[in-house]
Amino acid sequence: MASGRSQNRFRLRGAARLWLVMLLAPFLLGAAPFEKVVILGFDGADAALVDRYMAEGRLPNLSRLRGDGFYASLRPTNPPQTPVSWASFATGLNPGRTEIFDFLRRTEGTYLPEFAMIKVGRQPLLFGAKNPVAIGSIAAGTAGVLVLAAVFLLRRRVLIALAWAAVAATAAGGALAFVAARYLPRELPTAINPRQGQPFWAAAADAGLRVRVMNVPTTFPAEDHHNEWMLSGLGVPDMRGRIGSPSYYTSDEALSLKDNQFSVEIVRLGAKRGTIDTVIVGPLNQPFYDYVVEDAARGLEGAARAQARSQAEKRLAERGIARRLDVPFRIEATGESATIEVAGSRQTLRPGTWSDWFVVPISVNPVVDRVAGLTGIIRFKLLALAPELRLYATPLNFHPQSQPVPFTQPRSFARDLVREFGLFKTLGWPIDTWSLPSGLTDEKHFLEDMEATVEKQEEMMRRFLEKGDDRLYVQVFDFTDRVGHMLWRLHDPGHPLFDARLAELYAGEIPKSYERMDRIVGEARQRIGPKTALIVCSDHGFASFRRGINYNTWLVKNGFMTLRQGSSTGGKTLEDLFDKGELGEFFRYVDWSRTRAYAMGLGNIYINLMGREPQGSVVPGRDYEETRASIARQLEDLVDPQTGEKPVARVYRREEIYSGYDPRLIPDLRAANSAHYRIGWQTALGEVPPQVFEDNLKAWSGDHCSNDPALVPGVLFSSARLAGGDPGIADIYPTVLALLGVPPVGGIDGRSLLR
């Protein structure tokens, strides 16, 4: 008896200790007792500007958040680029391990660039190349069995049943085999997210918490995960497979763009009054055109390859199969307005006004359209009717409910969003930053487009925070970044494009964007309770982009790259990046046998290494190290003869800034620019312009992508009290999990910032 009572007391004490440990666990582990966590990201919010505007009293909500909790500048990744930093934010890993280390990267085993956030591939549809045979056989067998059963049951005559079954099987099988061969593609395009590492919201969802992730970069395709609702951010393409391709319609036959690097689609109109028939530039017909041409030339080289491609294209043209799936639409222009008709829907616009969304069906063929039709959305703005007709069209966005590759999860989340908020941009780079640098639109147009975009994002945030049913809510806004890119020239009197008249009108838009950030933070705090931790952060800051430096040109002039005699170095565009055509378009003029290094992307320098590059010339070991050292030393000593400034702050060897990386993938050197300098546009695309240095004469006048990270820090605010000590963006991952009481994940590079 005594023994039993003793055991009971022991059990009671043990239970009490366990209860006490569970009660105190959050504090013992350094976690605050928060039931929920809300994270608001503001792309490109600069620490120096935030400090300045708080001191001026412009940011009262952020100032209160600083006083209540924590504030520090936030160290971005190296390089300080949007996809790179947000990938580390999500995973707690350095860029060498996320494998998102630039907007562009080299396709493994080639000298060709590719978009770093999406790996494009193919996937078979049903049975692939065997679709006609397989579908025909299934149809024949099904029809034969059904007819055989029906006739036999009715007539009980075996021979008649067999005869009818044979006829039905032959007819059904032949018909469906014909349909499959003519109308069903063998393969479909697909997309894979190359980002490595598990995001913290997936870890939270695995722990049973409900999470919602909105517009975060590097989340496309959307993750299919229990307890998780997601709308993907940067990485979602437009329907043409690009980061964003607006169109500009004009009756001005004399219009000539000497520089259309941003690949705005120029569509010429045959008239400026009356009824004008034209097209919305549609997506490439990859399954029925590009794949057919590629397959015809597979395994062939040189003239044989070109001939095979030409013959395949001729056969497709004879069958009426186009490479591009354009959508016809009509403009009826008068002296005062223009009526636009798309797919039976009509809207009338006056100069300076925007249309509502048009729903655009993309016709592939009768079978595909019926089974899995593609639908896009587009808006127009009538820029002018005189002296020439000028019409702007947004990039063709996927309709939220048309997702060949998912950008919402669950897919039904898209339907919920449309029902509650109406149509919205699905493009991952939703604010147009292409048409203004091309000189086709103005600052007012850019701001109007931005306002319509951000208003919808704010509306979503308010609604979901009011519902309050998410244990973790993450949303990223990008307007602070886009305003910085477009209008920094009016903020910086030293910029070559500074215009005092325009500055009076628009220089105030940069502080206004930070005031909007502050207002959003204030609205969020009003909608969350005291048991919710609020984190506000940015992925990097900003600097003026006054001068461009062309690294490939420098490599040529300093003997590290050799061009073939008489070669041309014509300018590249974003169109070239996404639609390469034949392999070899990039670096086609380089003599690789005499080239030791080449530049690609926004600061990446690759050594032409034997055994890794297709035509490597540098021997691994001592030769490799000496080449790297020589390039790094000379670049760090480089002086811009026009300004007397050193454009390169530092050249980093990859092992200095990354760990756990794949040496076949990661660039050998990373050149980080000083203030006022950035990689030239042509270097980013692998081109060799004539000059090493050039003034930046584009509206894209602020940047950060190739600067040394120390020059462009972001910001970190928290309602929870955090520790200081030079926080980096990878530290947010373990910090959020600790705030939620989710066990930390091992093997990451970030550290928890909880006290």
Residue pairs with C-beta under 8 A, 6 or more apart in sequence:
21 28
25 31
25 741
26 32
26 33
26 741
27 33
29 738
29 741
30 738
30 752
30 754
30 755
31 738
31 739
31 740
31 741
31 754
32 533
32 720
32 721
32 739
32 754
33 531
34 531
34 532
34 533
34 720
34 739
34 740
35 471
35 531
35 532
36 468
36 470
36 471
36 472
36 473
36 528
36 529
36 531
36 532
36 533
37 471
37 472
37 473
37 532
37 533
37 534
37 535
37 736
37 739
37 740
38 465
38 472
38 473
38 474
38 524
38 528
38 532
38 533
38 534
38 535
39 472
39 473
39 474
39 475
39 534
39 535
39 536
39 537
39 732
39 736
40 461
40 475
40 476
40 477
40 520
40 521
40 524
40 534
40 535
40 536
40 537
41 86
41 89
41 216
41 474
41 475
41 476
41 477
41 536
41 537
41 538
41 539
42 476
42 477
42 480
42 517
42 536
42 537
42 538
43 82
43 86
43 217
43 476
43 477
43 478
43 480
43 481
43 482
43 538
43 539
44 82
44 478
44 480
44 481
44 482
44 484
44 485
44 538
44 539
44 540
44 541
44 542
44 704
45 480
45 481
45 514
45 517
45 538
45 541
45 714
45 715
46 484
46 538
46 541
46 542
46 712
46 713
46 714
46 715
47 73
47 74
47 541
47 713
47 714
47 715
48 541
49 510
49 511
49 514
49 541
49 542
50 59
50 62
50 514
50 715
53 59
53 511
53 514
53 515
54 62
54 63
54 66
57 63
58 511
58 514
58 515
58 518
59 514
59 515
59 517
59 518
60 518
60 522
61 518
61 519
61 521
61 522
61 525
62 71
62 517
62 518
62 521
62 536
62 717
65 71
65 521
65 525
65 534
65 536
65 717
65 718
65 719
66 717
68 719
69 717
69 718
69 719
69 720
69 721
69 722
70 716
70 717
70 718
70 720
70 721
70 722
71 715
71 716
71 717
71 718
72 715
72 716
72 722
72 724
72 727
73 713
73 714
73 715
73 716
74 537
74 538
74 713
74 714
74 715
74 716
74 727
74 728
74 729
75 709
75 713
75 714
75 726
75 727
75 728
75 729
76 85
76 539
76 540
76 541
76 709
76 712
76 713
76 714
76 728
76 729
77 84
77 85
77 88
77 94
77 95
77 540
77 709
77 728
77 729
77 730
78 95
78 652
78 657
78 670
78 672
78 709
79 95
79 101
79 102
79 602
79 603
79 670
79 672
79 705
79 706
79 707
79 709
80 539
80 540
80 541
80 704
80 705
80 707
80 709
80 712
81 102
81 103
81 540
81 602
81 704
81 705
82 217
82 234
82 478
82 481
82 539
82 540
83 100
83 103
83 116
83 117
83 217
83 218
83 234
83 235
84 95
84 98
84 100
84 101
84 102
85 539
85 540
85 714
85 729
86 216
86 217
86 218
86 233
86 234
86 476
86 539
87 93
87 95
87 98
87 100
87 195
87 197
87 217
87 218
88 94
88 95
88 98
88 728
88 729
88 730
88 749
88 750
89 537
89 539
89 729
89 730
89 732
89 733
90 195
90 197
90 199
90 200
90 201
90 216
90 218
90 219
90 733
91 97
91 98
91 195
91 196
91 197
91 198
91 199
91 200
91 730
91 733
91 748
92 197
92 200
92 730
92 731
92 732
92 733
92 734
92 745
92 748
92 749
92 750
93 196
93 197
93 660
93 730
93 748
93 749
93 750
94 657
94 658
94 659
94 660
94 730
94 749
95 101
95 657
95 658
96 654
96 657
96 658
96 659
96 660
96 661
96 666
97 196
97 197
97 658
97 659
97 660
97 661
97 749
98 195
98 196
98 197
99 194
99 195
99 196
99 661
99 662
99 665
100 116
100 117
100 194
100 195
100 218
101 116
101 604
101 658
101 666
101 667
102 116
102 601
102 602
102 603
102 604
102 667
103 115
103 116
103 117
103 601
103 602
103 684
103 705
104 113
104 114
104 115
104 116
104 577
104 600
104 601
104 602
104 604
104 684
104 685
105 113
105 114
105 116
105 600
105 601
105 604
105 665
106 112
106 113
106 114
106 600
106 604
106 606
106 665
106 667
107 113
107 114
108 664
108 665
109 614
110 583
110 614
111 586
111 587
111 590
111 592
111 598
111 613
111 614
111 686
112 580
112 583
112 586
113 577
113 586
113 600
113 601
113 685
113 686
115 243
115 577
115 578
116 194
116 601
117 193
117 194
117 195
117 217
117 218
117 220
117 234
117 235
118 191
118 192
118 193
118 194
118 220
118 235
118 237
119 191
119 192
119 193
119 194
120 189
120 190
120 191
120 192
120 241
121 189
121 190
121 191
121 192
122 187
122 188
122 189
122 190
122 291
123 187
123 188
123 190
124 186
124 187
124 188
125 131
125 184
125 185
125 186
125 187
125 188
125 287
126 134
126 135
126 184
127 133
127 134
127 135
128 186
128 187
129 186
131 180
131 181
131 184
131 186
132 177
132 178
132 180
132 181
133 177
135 176
135 177
135 179
135 180
135 184
136 173
136 174
136 176
136 177
136 180
137 173
138 176
139 172
139 173
139 175
139 176
139 177
140 169
140 170
140 172
140 173
140 174
141 169
141 173
142 172
143 165
143 168
143 169
143 171
143 172
143 173
144 165
144 166
144 168
144 169
144 172
145 165
146 168
147 161
147 164
147 165
147 167
147 168
147 169
148 161
148 162
148 164
148 165
151 157
151 160
151 161
151 164
151 165
152 158
152 161
155 161
179 367
182 365
183 365
183 366
183 367
183 368
184 367
184 368
185 287
185 288
185 291
185 368
186 287
186 291
187 287
187 291
188 287
188 404
189 286
189 287
189 404
190 405
191 220
191 221
191 405
192 221
193 218
193 219
193 220
193 221
193 235
195 218
197 748
198 745
199 213
199 219
199 223
200 732
200 733
200 736
200 737
201 211
201 213
201 228
201 472
201 474
202 223
202 225
202 228
203 737
203 742
203 745
204 211
204 471
204 472
204 736
204 737
204 740
204 742
205 211
205 225
205 226
205 227
205 228
207 740
207 742
207 743
208 227
209 227
209 471
209 472
209 740
209 742
210 227
210 229
210 469
210 470
210 471
210 472
211 227
211 228
211 229
211 470
211 471
211 472
211 473
211 474
212 228
212 229
212 230
212 464
212 470
212 472
212 473
212 474
213 219
213 228
213 229
213 230
213 231
213 474
213 475
214 230
214 231
214 233
214 457
214 460
214 461
214 464
214 473
214 474
214 475
214 476
215 231
215 232
215 233
215 457
215 475
215 476
215 477
215 478
216 232
216 233
216 474
216 475
216 476
217 233
217 234
217 235
217 428
217 476
218 233
218 234
218 235
219 230
219 232
219 233
219 235
220 232
220 233
220 234
220 235
220 236
220 405
220 407
220 428
221 232
221 405
221 406
221 407
222 230
222 231
222 232
222 406
222 407
222 408
222 409
223 230
223 409
224 406
224 409
224 410
225 409
228 409
229 408
229 409
229 410
229 413
229 470
230 408
230 409
230 413
231 407
231 408
231 413
231 417
232 407
232 408
232 428
233 428
233 476
233 478
234 428
234 429
234 478
235 428
236 398
236 407
236 426
236 427
236 428
237 243
237 427
237 428
238 244
238 245
238 395
238 396
238 397
238 398
238 427
239 282
239 283
239 362
239 374
239 376
239 395
239 396
239 397
239 398
240 281
240 282
240 283
240 284
240 395
240 396
240 578
241 283
241 284
241 578
242 263
242 395
242 574
242 578
243 428
243 429
243 574
244 395
244 427
244 429
244 430
244 432
244 433
244 434
245 263
245 264
245 265
245 281
245 395
245 396
245 434
246 264
246 265
246 392
246 393
246 394
246 395
246 432
246 434
246 435
247 264
247 265
247 266
247 267
247 280
247 281
247 392
247 393
248 264
248 265
248 266
248 267
248 390
248 391
248 392
248 393
248 435
248 440
249 267
249 269
249 278
249 331
249 389
249 390
249 391
249 392
249 393
250 266
250 267
250 268
250 269
250 388
250 389
250 390
250 391
251 268
251 269
251 270
251 271
251 272
251 388
251 389
251 390
252 388
252 390
253 268
255 266
257 264
257 266
257 438
257 439
257 440
259 438
259 571
260 266
260 438
260 573
261 437
261 438
261 571
261 572
261 573
261 574
261 681
262 434
262 435
262 437
262 438
262 573
262 574
263 434
263 573
263 574
263 575
264 434
264 435
264 438
264 440
265 281
267 278
267 279
267 281
269 276
269 278
269 331
269 389
270 276
271 333
271 389
272 333
272 385
272 388
272 389
273 333
273 334
273 335
273 389
274 332
274 333
275 330
275 331
275 332
276 330
276 331
276 332
276 333
276 389
277 328
277 329
277 330
278 328
278 329
278 330
278 331
279 326
279 327
279 328
279 329
280 326
280 327
280 328
280 329
280 342
280 360
280 378
280 393
280 396
281 324
281 326
281 396
282 324
282 325
282 326
282 327
282 362
282 376
282 396
283 324
283 325
283 362
283 374
283 396
284 290
284 323
284 324
284 325
284 579
285 321
285 322
285 323
285 324
285 325
285 364
288 316
288 321
288 364
288 365
289 316
289 321
289 322
289 323
290 323
292 312
292 316
293 309
293 312
293 313
293 316
296 308
296 309
296 311
296 312
297 305
297 306
297 308
297 309
297 312
300 308
306 582
309 582
316 323
325 362
325 363
325 364
327 342
327 343
327 360
327 361
327 362
327 363
329 340
329 341
329 342
329 343
330 340
330 341
331 338
331 339
331 340
331 341
331 389
331 391
332 338
332 339
332 341
333 385
333 389
335 385
335 386
336 350
336 385
337 348
337 349
337 350
337 382
337 385
338 348
338 349
338 382
338 385
338 389
338 391
339 346
339 347
339 348
339 349
340 346
340 347
340 348
340 349
340 355
340 358
340 380
340 391
342 358
342 360
342 378
343 358
343 359
343 360
343 361
345 358
345 359
347 355
347 356
347 358
347 380
349 355
349 380
349 381
349 382
350 382
351 382
351 383
351 384
351 385
352 381
352 382
352 383
353 381
353 382
354 379
354 380
354 381
354 448
354 452
355 379
355 380
355 381
356 379
357 377
357 378
357 379
357 423
358 377
358 378
358 379
358 380
359 375
359 376
359 377
359 399
359 423
360 375
360 376
360 377
360 378
360 396
361 369
361 373
361 374
361 375
362 373
362 374
362 375
362 376
363 369
364 373
364 374
372 404
373 402
374 402
374 404
375 398
375 399
375 401
375 402
376 396
376 397
376 398
376 399
376 402
377 396
377 397
377 398
377 399
377 423
377 426
378 393
378 394
378 395
378 396
378 397
379 393
379 394
380 391
380 392
380 393
380 394
381 391
381 392
381 445
381 448
382 390
382 391
382 392
383 390
383 391
383 392
383 441
383 445
384 390
392 435
392 440
392 441
392 445
394 425
394 432
394 449
395 427
395 432
397 425
397 426
397 427
398 404
398 407
398 426
398 427
399 423
399 426
400 408
400 414
400 415
400 417
400 418
400 423
400 424
400 426
401 414
401 415
401 418
403 411
403 414
407 414
407 426
407 428
408 414
408 417
417 424
417 460
418 424
420 463
421 456
421 459
421 460
421 463
424 456
425 453
425 456
429 478
430 453
430 478
431 446
431 449
431 450
431 453
431 454
431 478
431 479
431 482
432 441
432 446
432 449
433 446
433 482
433 485
433 486
433 700
435 441
435 445
435 446
436 442
436 443
436 445
436 446
436 486
436 699
437 486
437 698
437 699
437 700
439 699
443 486
443 487
443 502
443 505
443 506
443 509
446 486
447 506
447 509
450 479
450 482
450 483
453 479
454 477
454 479
454 516
457 475
457 477
458 520
458 523
460 475
461 475
461 520
461 523
461 524
462 523
462 527
464 470
464 473
465 473
465 524
465 527
465 528
466 527
468 527
468 528
468 529
471 740
472 736
472 740
477 517
477 520
479 513
479 516
480 513
480 514
480 517
480 538
481 542
483 509
483 510
483 513
484 510
484 513
484 542
484 702
485 700
485 701
485 702
485 703
486 699
486 700
486 701
486 702
487 506
487 507
487 509
487 510
487 701
487 702
488 495
488 510
488 542
488 544
488 545
488 701
488 702
488 703
489 495
489 496
489 497
489 498
489 499
489 544
489 699
489 701
489 702
490 498
490 499
490 502
490 503
490 506
490 507
491 503
491 507
491 510
491 544
491 702
492 498
492 544
492 546
492 701
492 702
493 503
494 544
494 546
494 676
495 544
495 545
495 546
495 696
495 701
496 546
496 695
496 696
496 697
497 696
497 697
497 698
497 699
497 701
521 534
521 536
521 717
524 534
525 534
525 719
528 534
532 719
533 718
533 719
533 720
533 739
534 717
534 718
534 719
535 716
535 717
535 718
535 719
535 720
535 732
535 735
535 736
536 715
536 716
536 717
536 718
537 714
537 715
537 716
537 717
537 729
537 732
538 714
538 715
539 714
539 729
540 704
540 709
540 712
540 713
540 714
541 704
541 711
541 712
541 713
541 714
542 702
542 703
542 704
542 712
543 675
543 676
543 702
543 703
543 704
543 707
543 711
543 712
544 675
544 676
544 701
544 702
545 676
545 677
545 678
545 696
545 700
545 701
545 702
545 703
546 676
546 677
546 695
546 696
547 640
547 642
547 643
547 647
547 676
547 677
547 678
547 693
547 694
547 695
547 696
548 677
548 678
548 679
548 680
548 681
548 683
548 693
548 694
548 695
548 696
549 640
549 647
549 648
549 673
549 677
549 678
549 679
549 680
549 683
549 692
549 693
550 679
550 680
550 682
550 683
550 688
550 689
550 691
550 692
550 693
550 694
551 599
551 603
551 605
551 671
551 679
551 680
551 683
552 561
552 598
552 599
552 682
552 683
552 686
552 687
552 688
553 683
553 688
553 689
553 690
553 691
553 692
554 635
554 638
554 692
555 561
555 597
555 598
555 599
555 605
555 631
556 562
556 563
556 688
557 692
558 634
559 596
560 595
560 596
560 597
560 627
560 631
561 590
561 595
561 596
561 597
561 598
561 688
562 590
562 591
562 594
562 595
563 569
563 589
563 590
563 591
563 688
564 589
564 590
564 591
567 588
567 589
568 589
569 589
569 687
569 688
569 689
569 690
570 687
571 682
571 687
571 689
572 586
572 682
572 685
572 686
572 687
573 685
574 685
576 585
576 586
576 685
577 685
580 586
586 685
586 686
587 598
587 686
589 688
590 598
592 608
592 613
592 614
592 615
592 617
593 615
593 617
594 617
595 608
595 617
596 607
596 608
596 617
596 618
596 627
597 605
597 606
597 607
597 608
597 618
597 627
597 631
597 668
598 605
598 606
598 608
598 686
599 605
599 606
599 671
599 679
599 683
599 686
600 606
600 667
600 683
600 684
600 686
601 667
601 679
601 684
602 678
602 679
602 684
602 705
602 706
603 670
603 671
603 672
603 673
603 679
603 705
603 706
604 667
604 669
604 670
605 631
605 651
605 667
605 668
605 669
605 670
605 671
606 613
606 667
606 668
607 618
607 624
607 627
607 628
607 668
607 669
608 615
608 616
608 617
608 618
609 616
609 618
609 620
609 624
609 668
610 616
610 617
610 618
610 619
610 620
611 620
612 663
612 664
618 624
618 627
624 668
628 653
628 668
628 669
631 651
631 669
632 651
632 653
632 669
635 648
635 651
635 671
636 646
636 648
636 650
636 651
637 646
638 646
638 647
638 648
639 645
639 646
640 646
640 647
640 677
640 693
641 693
642 693
643 676
645 674
645 676
645 677
646 674
647 673
647 674
647 677
647 693
648 671
648 672
648 673
648 674
648 677
649 672
649 673
649 674
649 707
649 708
649 710
649 711
650 672
650 708
651 669
651 670
651 671
651 672
652 669
652 670
652 671
652 672
653 668
653 669
653 670
654 661
654 666
654 667
654 668
654 669
654 670
657 670
658 666
659 749
671 679
671 706
672 706
672 707
672 708
672 709
673 679
673 706
673 707
673 708
674 707
674 708
674 711
675 707
675 711
677 706
677 707
678 696
678 703
678 705
678 706
678 707
679 705
679 706
680 689
680 694
681 698
682 688
682 689
683 689
704 712
714 729
716 722
716 727
716 732
718 753
720 739
720 754
721 755
722 735
722 753
722 754
722 755
723 753
723 754
723 755
727 753
728 750
730 748
730 749
730 750
731 750
731 751
731 752
731 753
732 750
732 753
733 745
733 748
733 750
734 744
734 745
734 748
734 750
734 751
734 752
735 750
735 752
735 753
735 754
737 743
737 744
737 745
737 752
738 744
738 752
738 754
739 754
744 752
